[in-house]
Amino acid sequence: MRLFQNANYPFVEKRYIFFVISAVLVVASIIGIIVMGINWSTDFTGGVSLIINMQPKDPNVQPLSIDNLRKVINEAGFKEAEIQFIGDPSNATFQIKVGGEDVNKVRDQITEVLATKLTQYVQGRDMQNDVIRQVDVVGAKAGMEMRNNAIMAVLIAMVFMIIYIWIRYEFTFGLMGILALFHDVIILVGVFAFTQKEFTMTILAALLTLVGYSINDTIVIYDRIREDLKIYRKDPIPLIFNRAMNKTLSRTVITCGTTLLTSLALYFFGGPVIHDFALAMSLGIIIGTYSSIFVASNLVLETLVHTHTEKKALKQLTKKK
């Protein structure tokens, strides 16, 4: 299936409009990150992790749903608690992560909440050994190390990408591709700063996934540009770039559309546990596709046209296979 037959949209001609839009979004995101900060989860700031089993003794009692447990825990004052199933949901074993480092205090508070609000699930059971199976603490120092490692993981991924694109194409292409990735990451993190949604390990996984997704989309356009530079050597460079971007538009939109539909399905029907991950994926796909089409290639063109590296770059590109 092919969309946009004979497309000839003025991506290059309108590039300064896209540059302004991107600049506004990036500046706004940076301001949001600085002023409002990132709402790091207990994975990064430290906290207490409890594993509890809520399998009732009475077989007539309906299994406890994660939504019901989340509601009870949130109403007890643990607004930022992270709750997820451990193993088979039919076993009713949950992990609860909350902020704080006073293990005994958190254990006592959670025990009281479970005993008073979910009596039918803990009645006749030993709270300290049977219901609360395990309690662990993640210190602030360990959380900070995880946060630093997360940032380092993103940076290392970008460095290796720029090396690959430098070898495969030309340094200007690699550098601008990475700038476009920074553009995507900063805007996405800015959204989480403005909304103050928790930045968890799951969101980090989504972020790394989207870094790979975005650069892959960008490389497809780069590859078409390189091929067209060989075929249409006598044409003006802006025309070659614009033609290549239009030729790959169908593939880009179909890939983006199908992936976006999947992530939106997870967002609307996947439940609260996967809600923020699906949100990050959906926003990242939109932002990454935008930067691949409107930002990355136009940055390369702008650099080649306004520097003395144009002839050298074109010579290298037309030689490489």
KOLLO-808718 format. One record per residue: residue in one letter; x, y, z of N, C-alpha, C, CB in turn. Coordinates in steps of 0.05 Angstrom, whole numbers, padded with zeros to 5 digits, always signed. Glycine has a CB too. Layout:
N
AXYZXYZXYZXYZ
...
//
This chain:
321
M+00017-00024+00000+00000+00000+00000+00018+00025+00000-00019+00000+00024
R+00010+00044-00017+00026+00068-00018+00007+00093-00016+00042+00069-00044
L+00013+00110+00002-00002+00135+00006+00014+00158-00007-00007+00141+00035
F+00001+00181-00011+00014+00205-00020+00028+00200-00047+00034+00215+00000
Q+00013+00190-00067+00024+00186-00093+00033+00213-00105+00003+00172-00112
N+00057+00214-00115+00068+00238-00128+00068+00262-00109+00053+00245-00154
A+00073+00257-00084+00073+00279-00064+00095+00299-00070+00076+00268-00035
N+00089+00324-00066+00109+00345-00071+00105+00368-00051+00107+00356-00100
Y+00104+00360-00025+00100+00380-00004+00126+00396+00000+00091+00367+00022
P+00123+00422+00006+00147+00440+00008+00161+00438+00036+00140+00469+00003
F+00171+00414+00043+00184+00410+00068+00208+00428+00071+00192+00381+00072
V+00224+00430+00050+00248+00446+00051+00242+00476+00051+00267+00440+00027
E+00223+00484+00034+00216+00512+00032+00205+00523+00058+00195+00516+00010
K+00191+00507+00073+00178+00516+00099+00195+00508+00123+00151+00504+00101
R+00220+00501+00119+00237+00491+00141+00240+00511+00164+00264+00483+00131
Y+00241+00536+00158+00245+00556+00180+00220+00557+00198+00251+00584+00168
I+00197+00552+00187+00173+00550+00204+00175+00527+00224+00147+00547+00187
F+00185+00504+00213+00188+00481+00231+00210+00485+00251+00195+00456+00214
F+00231+00499+00244+00253+00506+00263+00242+00523+00286+00276+00520+00248
V+00225+00542+00279+00214+00559+00300+00196+00543+00319+00198+00583+00287
I+00179+00526+00307+00161+00509+00323+00177+00492+00342+00143+00491+00305
S+00198+00479+00332+00215+00462+00348+00229+00477+00370+00236+00447+00331
A+00240+00501+00363+00254+00518+00382+00235+00526+00405+00265+00543+00369
V+00211+00533+00399+00191+00540+00420+00185+00517+00438+00165+00551+00407
L+00181+00493+00426+00176+00469+00442+00199+00461+00460+00168+00446+00424
V+00223+00463+00449+00247+00455+00464+00252+00475+00487+00272+00454+00446
V+00250+00501+00482+00254+00522+00502+00233+00519+00524+00253+00550+00490
A+00208+00515+00516+00186+00511+00536+00191+00486+00553+00159+00509+00522
S+00201+00465+00541+00207+00440+00555+00229+00444+00575+00213+00417+00536
I+00250+00458+00567+00273+00463+00584+00264+00480+00608+00296+00477+00569
I+00248+00500+00603+00238+00517+00625+00221+00500+00644+00221+00541+00614
G+00204+00483+00633+00188+00466+00650+00204+00447+00667+00169+00449+00633
I+00226+00436+00655+00243+00418+00670+00258+00433+00693+00264+00404+00651
I+00267+00457+00687+00282+00473+00707+00263+00483+00729+00296+00497+00693
V+00240+00494+00721+00222+00507+00740+00206+00486+00756+00203+00526+00726
M+00194+00467+00742+00176+00448+00756+00191+00423+00764+00154+00441+00737
G+00213+00416+00751+00228+00392+00757+00214+00367+00748+00232+00391+00787
I+00229+00345+00750+00218+00319+00741+00209+00304+00766+00240+00303+00726
N+00186+00293+00764+00175+00278+00787+00185+00249+00786+00143+00278+00786
W+00210+00246+00796+00223+00219+00796+00208+00200+00814+00252+00221+00804
S+00205+00175+00805+00192+00155+00821+00211+00145+00842+00182+00131+00802
T+00200+00127+00859+00217+00116+00881+00240+00099+00870+00200+00099+00899
D+00238+00090+00844+00260+00076+00832+00285+00092+00831+00252+00067+00803
F+00281+00119+00829+00304+00137+00826+00310+00154+00852+00299+00156+00803
T+00289+00158+00868+00293+00175+00892+00297+00159+00918+00270+00194+00895
G+00290+00133+00917+00291+00117+00941+00263+00114+00953+00310+00130+00961
G+00259+00093+00967+00233+00088+00979+00231+00060+00990+00211+00093+00959
V+00207+00052+00997+00202+00025+01009+00186+00009+00989+00188+00028+01036
S+00194-00016+00985+00179-00035+00968+00168-00057+00985+00198-00046+00946
L+00142-00062+00983+00129-00083+00998+00116-00103+00978+00107-00072+01018
I+00120-00129+00984+00106-00149+00969+00085-00161+00988+00126-00172+00958
I+00059-00159+00979+00037-00168+00996+00021-00189+00981+00019-00145+01004
N+00009-00207+00996-00009-00227+00984-00037-00223+00995+00001-00257+00990
M-00056-00219+00977-00084-00213+00985-00103-00235+00977-00093-00186+00972
Q-00094-00260+00978-00111-00283+00972-00128-00288+00996-00094-00308+00964
P-00154-00285+00995-00171-00289+01019-00174-00318+01027-00199-00276+01014
K-00179-00323+01052-00184-00350+01061-00211-00360+01053-00181-00352+01092
D-00230-00342+01052-00257-00348+01044-00259-00351+01014-00277-00327+01055
P-00264-00374+01003-00266-00378+00974-00289-00363+00961-00267-00407+00967
N-00308-00354+00977-00331-00339+00966-00325-00310+00961-00355-00341+00985
V-00303-00300+00971-00295-00272+00967-00282-00269+00940-00275-00262+00989
Q-00292-00250+00925-00281-00245+00898-00252-00235+00900-00298-00223+00884
P-00235-00244+00880-00206-00235+00881-00204-00205+00881-00191-00247+00857
L-00184-00195+00894-00179-00166+00896-00167-00156+00870-00160-00159+00920
S-00179-00135+00859-00169-00124+00834-00148-00103+00840-00192-00111+00817
I-00130-00099+00822-00108-00080+00826-00119-00051+00827-00087-00082+00803
D-00141-00046+00813-00154-00019+00814-00165-00014+00841-00176-00017+00793
N-00177-00033+00854-00188-00030+00880-00166-00025+00901-00205-00054+00888
L-00145-00041+00899-00122-00038+00917-00110-00010+00914-00101-00060+00913
R-00106-00001+00889-00095+00025+00883-00112+00047+00895-00092+00029+00853
K-00138+00045+00893-00156+00065+00904-00154+00067+00934-00185+00058+00896
V-00153+00044+00947-00150+00043+00977-00124+00055+00986-00153+00014+00987
I-00102+00048+00972-00075+00058+00980-00074+00088+00975-00053+00043+00964
N-00084+00097+00953-00084+00126+00947-00100+00142+00967-00094+00131+00918
E-00123+00132+00974-00140+00146+00993-00128+00147+01021-00168+00133+00994
A-00110+00128+01026-00096+00128+01052-00074+00148+01054-00085+00100+01058
G-00069+00162+01032-00048+00183+01032-00024+00177+01015-00040+00188+01060
F-00022+00153+01004+00001+00146+00987-00006+00152+00958+00008+00116+00991
K-00008+00178+00951-00017+00186+00925+00002+00177+00903-00019+00216+00924
E+00027+00175+00908+00047+00168+00888+00055+00139+00888+00071+00186+00890
A+00040+00123+00902+00047+00094+00904+00046+00081+00877+00028+00080+00924
E+00066+00064+00872+00067+00047+00848+00058+00019+00855+00095+00048+00834
I+00038+00009+00842+00027-00018+00848+00026-00035+00823-00001-00015+00861
Q+00035-00059+00826+00035-00078+00803+00032-00106+00813+00060-00074+00785
F+00022-00124+00795+00021-00152+00801+00048-00165+00802+00003-00167+00781
I+00052-00185+00818+00076-00201+00818+00067-00230+00811+00091-00201+00846
G+00077-00239+00788+00069-00266+00779+00041-00267+00769+00072-00286+00802
D+00028-00290+00772+00000-00294+00762-00020-00277+00778-00007-00324+00763
P-00036-00261+00764-00056-00244+00779-00075-00260+00796-00072-00228+00759
S-00080-00286+00789-00098-00302+00805-00087-00308+00833-00104-00328+00790
N-00061-00304+00836-00049-00309+00863-00052-00284+00881-00020-00316+00860
A-00061-00262+00869-00066-00237+00884-00041-00228+00900-00089-00241+00904
T-00018-00230+00887+00007-00220+00900+00014-00193+00886+00030-00241+00897
F+00019-00173+00902+00024-00146+00892+00050-00135+00903+00001-00127+00899
Q+00062-00117+00887+00085-00101+00897+00076-00072+00899+00109-00104+00878
I+00081-00061+00922+00074-00033+00927+00100-00017+00933+00054-00030+00952
K+00105+00004+00918+00128+00021+00922+00118+00049+00931+00145+00023+00896
V+00129+00058+00954+00121+00084+00965+00147+00099+00973+00102+00081+00989
G+00145+00125+00974+00167+00141+00982+00173+00139+01012+00163+00170+00975
G+00198+00145+01020+00205+00144+01048+00225+00122+01053+00181+00140+01065
E+00240+00125+01075+00261+00105+01082+00256+00092+01109+00288+00117+01080
D+00235+00100+01123+00229+00089+01150+00213+00063+01145+00214+00109+01168
V+00226+00041+01144+00213+00015+01137+00191+00008+01156+00234-00007+01136
N+00196+00011+01182+00177+00003+01202+00152+00020+01201+00189+00005+01230
K+00156+00046+01197+00133+00064+01195+00115+00058+01171+00142+00094+01194
V+00128+00054+01148+00113+00048+01124+00099+00021+01127+00131+00047+01099
R+00113+00001+01138+00100-00026+01142+00075-00023+01160+00121-00045+01155
D+00078-00008+01182+00055-00005+01200+00032+00009+01187+00064+00010+01226
Q+00038+00030+01171+00016+00044+01158+00002+00027+01137+00027+00069+01144
I+00017+00012+01121+00004-00005+01101-00011-00027+01115+00026-00017+01082
T+00000-00038+01137-00014-00060+01151-00041-00050+01162+00003-00069+01175
E-00041-00025+01173-00066-00014+01183-00087-00010+01161-00060+00013+01198
V-00077+00000+01138-00095+00005+01116-00108-00021+01106-00080+00019+01092
L-00091-00042+01103-00102-00068+01093-00121-00080+01114-00078-00087+01088
A-00114-00077+01139-00131-00090+01160-00158-00076+01163-00116-00089+01186
T-00159-00050+01158-00184-00035+01163-00200-00031+01137-00177-00008+01174
K-00187-00029+01115-00202-00024+01089-00207-00048+01073-00186-00004+01073
L-00191-00069+01076-00194-00093+01060-00195-00118+01078-00170-00096+01040
T-00212-00116+01098-00214-00136+01119-00220-00164+01108-00236-00128+01139
Q-00237-00166+01088-00246-00192+01078-00223-00207+01065-00268-00189+01058
Y-00201-00193+01058-00178-00207+01045-00157-00215+01065-00166-00188+01024
V-00157-00203+01089-00135-00209+01108-00146-00223+01133-00121-00184+01116
Q-00172-00226+01135-00184-00237+01159-00175-00266+01164-00215-00237+01157
G-00166-00271+01189-00156-00297+01196-00128-00304+01186-00175-00318+01185
R-00114-00284+01178-00086-00288+01168-00066-00272+01184-00085-00280+01138
D-00041-00282+01184-00020-00268+01198-00010-00245+01181+00004-00288+01204
M-00015-00220+01191-00009-00196+01175+00021-00194+01169-00019-00171+01189
Q+00037-00199+01190+00066-00193+01187+00081-00215+01171+00078-00191+01214
N+00070-00238+01169+00085-00260+01155+00071-00271+01131+00090-00282+01175
D+00044-00272+01133+00029-00284+01111+00020-00263+01090+00004-00299+01121
V+00009-00241+01100+00000-00220+01082+00023-00203+01071-00020-00201+01097
I+00039-00192+01089+00063-00177+01080+00086-00196+01078+00069-00153+01100
R+00093-00203+01054+00113-00225+01049+00142-00214+01050+00107-00238+01023
Q+00145-00190+01041+00173-00180+01038+00173-00149+01039+00186-00190+01012
V+00193-00138+01053+00196-00109+01054+00225-00102+01048+00187-00097+01082
D+00229-00085+01028+00256-00076+01021+00257-00046+01020+00265-00089+00994
V+00281-00035+01023+00284-00006+01022+00305+00000+01001+00292+00006+01049
V+00299+00020+00984+00318+00030+00965+00327+00058+00975+00306+00032+00936
G+00352+00060+00982+00362+00085+00993+00364+00107+00973+00390+00081+01006
A+00364+00132+00982+00366+00155+00964+00391+00155+00948+00365+00181+00981
K+00413+00145+00960+00438+00143+00945+00436+00124+00921+00461+00136+00963
A+00425+00100+00927+00421+00081+00906+00402+00091+00884+00410+00054+00917
G+00381+00106+00893+00363+00117+00874+00376+00138+00856+00339+00130+00888
M+00394+00154+00868+00408+00174+00853+00427+00161+00832+00424+00193+00871
E+00439+00139+00840+00457+00124+00822+00441+00113+00798+00471+00101+00836
M+00417+00103+00804+00399+00093+00782+00391+00116+00764+00375+00080+00794
R+00386+00139+00775+00378+00162+00758+00401+00170+00740+00369+00186+00776
N+00425+00172+00752+00449+00179+00736+00454+00158+00714+00473+00182+00754
N+00451+00133+00721+00455+00111+00702+00435+00113+00679+00454+00084+00715
A+00410+00121+00686+00390+00123+00665+00397+00145+00645+00362+00130+00678
I+00406+00168+00656+00414+00190+00638+00438+00181+00621+00421+00215+00655
M+00457+00167+00634+00481+00158+00620+00473+00138+00598+00501+00145+00639
A+00454+00121+00603+00445+00102+00583+00435+00116+00558+00423+00083+00594
V+00419+00137+00561+00409+00152+00538+00432+00165+00523+00389+00173+00547
L+00451+00177+00537+00473+00191+00524+00491+00171+00509+00489+00206+00545
I+00497+00148+00522+00514+00128+00508+00500+00118+00483+00520+00105+00528
A+00474+00113+00484+00459+00104+00461+00462+00125+00438+00430+00100+00467
M+00460+00150+00445+00462+00171+00424+00491+00173+00413+00454+00198+00436
V+00511+00169+00430+00538+00170+00420+00543+00148+00400+00558+00168+00443
F+00535+00124+00406+00539+00102+00387+00523+00105+00361+00531+00075+00400
M+00500+00118+00363+00485+00124+00339+00499+00144+00321+00457+00135+00347
I+00510+00165+00333+00524+00185+00316+00549+00172+00303+00532+00209+00334
I+00562+00154+00317+00585+00140+00306+00577+00123+00282+00599+00122+00326
Y+00554+00109+00285+00544+00092+00263+00537+00109+00239+00520+00076+00272
I+00522+00130+00243+00513+00147+00221+00537+00161+00208+00493+00168+00230
W+00557+00169+00224+00581+00181+00213+00595+00162+00194+00601+00189+00236
I+00598+00137+00202+00611+00117+00185+00594+00111+00161+00617+00091+00201
R+00568+00108+00164+00550+00100+00143+00545+00123+00123+00523+00091+00155
Y+00543+00147+00132+00536+00169+00115+00559+00190+00116+00509+00182+00123
E+00555+00210+00133+00575+00231+00136+00570+00244+00163+00572+00252+00113
F+00591+00257+00174+00589+00267+00201+00566+00286+00205+00615+00280+00209
T+00561+00304+00185+00539+00323+00187+00512+00309+00191+00539+00341+00163
F+00508+00288+00177+00483+00273+00179+00481+00261+00208+00482+00250+00158
G+00502+00250+00218+00502+00238+00245+00496+00259+00266+00528+00224+00250
L+00511+00282+00264+00507+00303+00284+00479+00314+00284+00527+00325+00279
M+00468+00319+00261+00441+00330+00259+00420+00309+00268+00435+00340+00231
G+00425+00284+00262+00407+00263+00271+00406+00262+00301+00416+00236+00260
I+00429+00265+00314+00430+00265+00344+00417+00290+00355+00459+00262+00354
L+00421+00313+00342+00408+00337+00351+00377+00334+00350+00416+00361+00334
A+00368+00321+00329+00339+00315+00327+00330+00297+00350+00332+00303+00300
L+00347+00277+00357+00340+00259+00379+00339+00275+00406+00361+00237+00381
F+00358+00293+00410+00357+00309+00434+00331+00325+00435+00381+00328+00436
H+00324+00335+00412+00298+00350+00408+00275+00333+00418+00295+00358+00379
D+00274+00307+00409+00252+00289+00417+00252+00284+00447+00255+00263+00401
V+00276+00277+00458+00278+00270+00486+00270+00293+00504+00306+00260+00492
I+00281+00317+00498+00275+00340+00515+00246+00347+00515+00292+00365+00505
I+00233+00346+00491+00204+00353+00490+00188+00332+00506+00195+00354+00461
L+00195+00306+00503+00180+00286+00517+00183+00288+00547+00188+00258+00507
V+00208+00293+00556+00213+00296+00585+00199+00322+00594+00243+00298+00591
G+00198+00342+00577+00184+00367+00584+00155+00363+00589+00188+00387+00562
V+00142+00345+00573+00114+00339+00577+00110+00326+00605+00104+00319+00556
F+00128+00308+00613+00126+00296+00639+00131+00316+00662+00145+00272+00641
A+00148+00336+00656+00153+00357+00676+00129+00374+00680+00178+00374+00668
F+00116+00382+00658+00092+00399+00660+00068+00384+00673+00084+00409+00632
T+00065+00359+00666+00043+00343+00677+00049+00332+00705+00035+00321+00658
Q+00075+00332+00712+00084+00321+00738+00076+00292+00741+00072+00337+00760
K+00075+00278+00719+00072+00249+00720+00098+00236+00729+00062+00237+00693
E+00096+00214+00744+00120+00201+00754+00138+00191+00731+00113+00179+00772
F+00164+00196+00734+00183+00186+00714+00194+00160+00726+00206+00207+00708
T+00184+00138+00716+00192+00112+00726+00211+00097+00708+00167+00095+00730
M+00220+00074+00716+00237+00057+00699+00222+00049+00674+00246+00032+00715
T+00196+00046+00676+00180+00040+00652+00181+00062+00632+00151+00034+00660
I+00179+00087+00641+00181+00110+00624+00208+00112+00611+00174+00136+00639
L+00229+00105+00626+00256+00105+00615+00258+00084+00593+00277+00098+00637
A+00246+00061+00597+00246+00040+00576+00232+00051+00551+00232+00014+00586
A+00210+00065+00554+00195+00077+00532+00213+00097+00518+00169+00090+00541
L+00228+00113+00533+00245+00134+00522+00267+00121+00505+00257+00150+00545
L+00280+00100+00515+00301+00087+00500+00289+00074+00474+00315+00066+00517
T+00266+00063+00477+00252+00051+00453+00248+00072+00432+00226+00038+00461
L+00239+00095+00440+00232+00117+00421+00257+00129+00409+00216+00138+00435
V+00279+00129+00424+00304+00138+00412+00312+00121+00388+00327+00138+00433
G+00309+00095+00392+00315+00077+00370+00295+00079+00347+00315+00048+00379
Y+00269+00082+00354+00248+00085+00334+00253+00110+00317+00220+00087+00347
S+00259+00133+00330+00262+00158+00316+00286+00158+00298+00264+00181+00336
I+00309+00148+00307+00333+00148+00291+00330+00129+00267+00358+00140+00307
N+00315+00107+00271+00310+00089+00248+00294+00103+00226+00295+00064+00258
D+00274+00118+00235+00258+00133+00215+00275+00154+00201+00234+00146+00230
T+00292+00167+00216+00310+00187+00204+00329+00175+00184+00326+00202+00226
I+00340+00151+00191+00359+00138+00173+00346+00130+00146+00371+00113+00187
V+00321+00122+00147+00307+00115+00122+00307+00139+00103+00278+00106+00128
I+00301+00163+00114+00301+00187+00098+00329+00194+00089+00289+00211+00114
Y+00349+00191+00106+00377+00196+00099+00385+00178+00076+00395+00192+00123
D+00377+00153+00077+00385+00134+00056+00373+00143+00029+00375+00106+00063
R+00348+00152+00029+00336+00161+00004+00350+00186-00006+00306+00167+00008
I+00358+00204+00012+00373+00228+00004+00399+00220-00009+00378+00246+00028
R+00413+00202+00003+00439+00193-00008+00436+00181-00036+00453+00173+00010
E+00416+00164-00040+00411+00152-00066+00404+00173-00087+00389+00131-00064
D+00387+00192-00079+00379+00213-00098+00402+00232-00105+00355+00229-00086
L+00420+00236-00086+00444+00252-00092+00461+00240-00114+00460+00257-00066
K+00460+00213-00115+00475+00199-00136+00461+00201-00163+00480+00170-00129
I+00434+00199-00162+00418+00198-00186+00415+00226-00199+00391+00186-00181
Y+00410+00246-00182+00403+00273-00192+00426+00293-00185+00376+00283-00180
R+00450+00286-00193+00473+00302-00185+00472+00331-00195+00498+00290-00196
K+00458+00336-00217+00457+00363-00228+00435+00380-00217+00455+00361-00258
D+00417+00368-00202+00395+00383-00190+00404+00399-00166+00372+00364-00182
P+00390+00421-00160+00397+00436-00136+00393+00419-00111+00379+00462-00133
I+00411+00422-00092+00410+00405-00068+00383+00408-00053+00433+00413-00049
P+00372+00432-00049+00346+00433-00035+00325+00417-00050+00337+00462-00033
L+00325+00416-00076+00305+00401-00091+00309+00371-00086+00308+00407-00121
I+00334+00362-00085+00340+00334-00080+00330+00325-00053+00371+00328-00083
F+00335+00342-00033+00327+00336-00005+00296+00335-00004+00337+00357+00014
N+00283+00354-00016+00254+00355-00015+00241+00331-00029+00243+00382-00027
R+00253+00324-00051+00243+00301-00066+00245+00275-00050+00258+00298-00094
A+00268+00272-00037+00273+00248-00021+00254+00247+00003+00302+00247-00011
M+00249+00269+00015+00231+00270+00038+00202+00263+00030+00232+00297+00052
N+00194+00272+00007+00167+00265-00004+00165+00236-00012+00161+00283-00028
K+00187+00225-00023+00187+00197-00031+00183+00178-00007+00212+00190-00046
T+00194+00185+00016+00193+00168+00040+00169+00174+00057+00218+00171+00056
L+00153+00194+00049+00130+00203+00066+00110+00180+00070+00117+00227+00053
S+00104+00165+00049+00084+00144+00052+00093+00123+00072+00079+00130+00025
R+00118+00114+00070+00129+00094+00088+00129+00105+00117+00158+00086+00080
T+00137+00130+00120+00138+00142+00147+00111+00144+00160+00151+00170+00146
V+00091+00153+00145+00064+00156+00156+00051+00129+00162+00046+00172+00136
I+00055+00109+00145+00044+00082+00150+00056+00070+00175+00048+00064+00126
T+00083+00072+00177+00097+00061+00200+00088+00075+00226+00127+00063+00197
C+00088+00101+00225+00079+00117+00248+00050+00111+00255+00082+00147+00242
G+00033+00110+00235+00004+00106+00241-00001+00079+00254-00011+00108+00215
T+00010+00058+00243+00005+00031+00255+00016+00029+00283+00017+00010+00237
T+00040+00040+00287+00052+00039+00314+00036+00056+00333+00081+00048+00313
L+00027+00079+00324+00012+00097+00341-00015+00084+00349+00007+00123+00327
L-00028+00071+00331-00053+00057+00337-00050+00036+00359-00065+00044+00312
T-00027+00022+00357-00022+00002+00378-00018+00014+00405+00003-00015+00370
S-00002+00036+00406+00004+00049+00432-00021+00062+00443+00026+00069+00429
L-00038+00073+00425-00064+00085+00435-00083+00064+00446-00077+00101+00412
A-00082+00041+00433-00099+00019+00444-00090+00011+00472-00097-00006+00425
L-00063+00010+00476-00053+00005+00503-00061+00027+00523-00022+00002+00503
Y-00061+00052+00513-00067+00075+00530-00097+00074+00539-00062+00101+00515
F-00115+00068+00521-00143+00069+00527-00153+00043+00540-00159+00075+00503
F-00141+00020+00533-00152-00005+00542-00133-00022+00559-00161-00022+00518
G-00108-00012+00562-00088-00028+00576-00089-00026+00606-00062-00020+00568
G-00105-00007+00617-00108-00005+00646-00087+00015+00658-00105-00031+00659
P-00090+00022+00683-00073+00042+00696-00044+00034+00697-00083+00047+00723
V-00038+00008+00700-00010+00000+00703+00007+00008+00679-00009-00031+00706
I-00004+00006+00655+00011+00012+00631+00004+00039+00619+00006-00011+00610
H-00013+00054+00633-00023+00079+00622-00001+00099+00615-00042+00092+00643
D+00018+00104+00634+00039+00124+00629+00058+00115+00608+00053+00130+00655
F+00064+00089+00608+00082+00078+00587+00070+00082+00559+00087+00047+00592
A+00044+00076+00557+00031+00080+00531+00029+00109+00523+00002+00068+00532
L+00026+00127+00543+00026+00155+00538+00053+00165+00527+00018+00171+00563
A+00074+00156+00540+00101+00163+00531+00106+00152+00503+00122+00152+00551
M+00098+00128+00497+00101+00117+00471+00086+00133+00450+00092+00087+00470
S+00061+00139+00456+00044+00154+00436+00056+00181+00430+00016+00157+00447
L+00063+00196+00451+00075+00223+00447+00101+00221+00433+00078+00237+00474
G+00117+00201+00441+00144+00197+00429+00142+00191+00399+00159+00176+00443
I+00123+00174+00391+00119+00168+00363+00112+00193+00347+00097+00146+00359
I+00094+00209+00358+00086+00234+00344+00110+00253+00342+00063+00247+00359
I+00124+00257+00364+00147+00276+00364+00169+00265+00347+00157+00280+00393
G+00175+00239+00349+00197+00227+00333+00191+00228+00303+00201+00199+00341
T+00166+00223+00295+00159+00225+00267+00161+00253+00257+00131+00214+00262
Y+00152+00272+00273+00154+00300+00265+00183+00308+00261+00141+00318+00287
S+00200+00300+00279+00229+00309+00277+00242+00295+00253+00244+00302+00302
S+00234+00270+00248+00246+00256+00225+00239+00269+00198+00237+00226+00224
I+00214+00278+00196+00205+00290+00171+00214+00319+00169+00175+00288+00168
F+00209+00335+00189+00211+00364+00188+00237+00376+00199+00188+00376+00202
V+00252+00360+00216+00274+00373+00229+00301+00361+00220+00271+00369+00259
A+00305+00335+00223+00331+00323+00219+00343+00329+00192+00330+00293+00223
S+00329+00323+00170+00339+00327+00143+00343+00356+00137+00321+00314+00123
N+00324+00373+00146+00327+00402+00142+00351+00413+00156+00302+00416+00151
L+00358+00402+00179+00382+00411+00193+00407+00405+00177+00384+00399+00221
V+00407+00380+00165+00430+00372+00148+00432+00391+00125+00427+00343+00139
L+00410+00397+00111+00410+00414+00088+00420+00442+00096+00382+00416+00076
E+00410+00452+00118+00418+00479+00126+00448+00480+00132+00402+00488+00152
T+00458+00459+00144+00487+00459+00150+00504+00457+00124+00494+00435+00168
L+00496+00440+00106+00511+00437+00081+00510+00462+00064+00499+00414+00065
V+00487+00475+00063+00485+00499+00046+00501+00523+00057+00455+00507+00043
H+00503+00524+00084+00515+00548+00096+00543+00543+00106+00498+00558+00118
T+00555+00521+00099+00583+00516+00106+00599+00509+00081+00586+00494+00128
H+00625+00506+00085+00643+00499+00063+00646+00469+00060+00670+00512+00066
T+00630+00453+00075+00633+00424+00074+00615+00411+00053+00627+00412+00102
E+00600+00428+00039+00580+00417+00021+00592+00399+00000+00564+00439+00007
K+00612+00409-00015+00624+00393-00037+00637+00368-00026+00644+00410-00052
K+00651+00371-00003+00664+00347+00009+00644+00326+00017+00681+00356+00033
A+00622+00335+00030+00602+00317+00039+00589+00302+00015+00581+00332+00055
L+00582+00317-00005+00569+00305-00028+00588+00285-00042+00560+00327-00048
K+00613+00291-00043+00632+00273-00056+00633+00247-00040+00660+00286-00057
Q+00634+00249-00013+00635+00225+00003+00609+00209+00001+00640+00233+00032
L+00587+00222+00000+00561+00209+00000+00557+00194-00027+00539+00229+00004
T+00566+00206-00049+00561+00193-00075+00581+00170-00079+00564+00213-00097
K+00602+00168-00063+00621+00146-00065+00613+00122-00048+00649+00155-00057
K+00600+00128-00025+00593+00106-00006+00570+00089-00017+00585+00118+00021
K+00572+00063-00012+00552+00045-00022+00530+00041+00000+00564+00018-00029
//
